[in-house]
Amino acid sequence: MPVTKSTARRATSFEPAAAKAFGEVVRSLREGQGLAQDQFALQANVDRSYYGKLERGERQPSLGLLLRIAKSLGVPGASLVEQTETRLRRRKSKTDGA
């Protein structure tokens, strides 16, 4: 289907599988540091409710927010992306092999 002005308006960049994998990565890292979700959200200067949605994979972060979360976790932003990609590959290989 050709992209028209009306279809472009409805387009979304939300990727549910990637958002879920990213949320799992940041939750694991946060818990590894012994931080409660509300403590970490405050530390990263992110609304607690929004941060909870990120961890549950209901939202995906902007690049700026990803970098802020990475800094608060003490890891490079590239590491969050890499770990998210690894989770996605593992999930895909499990479903392909099942």
C-alpha positions as CSV (number, residue, x, y, z in Angstrom):
1,M,0.0,0.0,0.0
2,P,1.5,3.4,-0.9
3,V,2.1,5.8,1.9
4,T,-0.2,8.8,1.7
5,K,-0.6,11.7,4.0
6,S,-3.5,10.0,5.8
7,T,-1.7,6.7,6.3
8,A,1.5,8.4,7.4
9,R,-0.5,10.2,10.1
10,R,-1.7,6.9,11.5
11,A,1.8,5.3,11.4
12,T,3.4,4.6,14.7
13,S,6.9,3.8,15.7
14,F,5.9,1.8,18.8
15,E,7.4,-1.7,18.7
16,P,5.8,-3.8,21.4
17,A,8.4,-6.6,21.4
18,A,11.3,-4.1,21.7
19,A,9.5,-2.0,24.4
20,K,8.9,-5.2,26.4
21,A,12.5,-6.3,26.0
22,F,13.8,-2.8,27.0
23,G,11.6,-2.8,30.1
24,E,12.9,-6.2,31.1
25,V,16.5,-5.0,30.7
26,V,16.1,-1.8,32.8
27,R,14.1,-3.7,35.5
28,S,16.8,-6.3,35.8
29,L,19.6,-3.7,36.1
30,R,17.6,-1.6,38.5
31,E,16.8,-4.5,40.7
32,G,20.4,-5.6,40.5
33,Q,21.3,-2.3,42.1
34,G,18.8,-2.9,44.9
35,L,16.6,0.1,43.9
36,A,12.9,0.3,44.2
37,Q,11.1,1.5,41.1
38,D,10.0,4.8,42.7
39,Q,13.6,5.5,44.0
40,F,15.0,4.9,40.6
41,A,12.4,7.0,38.8
42,L,13.3,9.9,41.1
43,Q,17.0,9.4,40.6
44,A,16.5,9.3,36.8
45,N,14.1,12.3,36.9
46,V,11.3,10.3,35.3
47,D,7.7,10.4,36.3
48,R,7.2,7.2,38.4
49,S,4.0,6.2,36.6
50,Y,5.7,6.6,33.2
51,Y,8.7,4.7,34.3
52,G,6.5,1.8,35.5
53,K,5.0,1.8,32.0
54,L,8.5,1.6,30.5
55,E,9.4,-1.4,32.6
56,R,6.1,-3.1,31.7
57,G,6.8,-2.5,28.0
58,E,3.7,-0.2,27.6
59,R,5.9,2.7,26.5
60,Q,9.2,3.1,24.8
61,P,11.7,5.8,25.6
62,S,12.9,8.7,23.5
63,L,16.6,8.7,22.8
64,G,17.1,11.4,25.5
65,L,15.3,9.4,28.1
66,L,17.1,6.2,27.2
67,L,20.4,8.0,27.8
68,R,19.2,9.5,31.1
69,I,18.1,6.1,32.3
70,A,21.5,4.6,31.2
71,K,23.4,7.3,33.1
72,S,21.3,6.7,36.2
73,L,22.1,3.0,35.9
74,G,25.8,3.7,35.4
75,V,25.9,2.0,32.0
76,P,26.4,3.3,28.5
77,G,23.2,3.9,26.4
78,A,24.6,1.5,23.8
79,S,24.7,-1.2,26.5
80,L,20.9,-0.9,27.0
81,V,20.3,-1.1,23.3
82,E,22.6,-4.1,23.0
83,Q,21.0,-6.0,25.9
84,T,17.6,-5.2,24.4
85,E,18.6,-6.6,21.0
86,T,20.1,-9.7,22.7
87,R,16.7,-10.4,24.5
88,L,14.9,-9.9,21.2
89,R,17.2,-12.4,19.4
90,R,16.8,-15.0,22.1
91,R,13.1,-14.6,22.1
92,K,13.0,-15.0,18.3
93,S,15.3,-18.0,18.3
94,K,13.0,-19.7,20.9
95,T,9.9,-19.1,18.8
96,D,11.6,-20.1,15.6
97,G,12.8,-23.4,17.2
98,A,9.6,-24.2,18.9
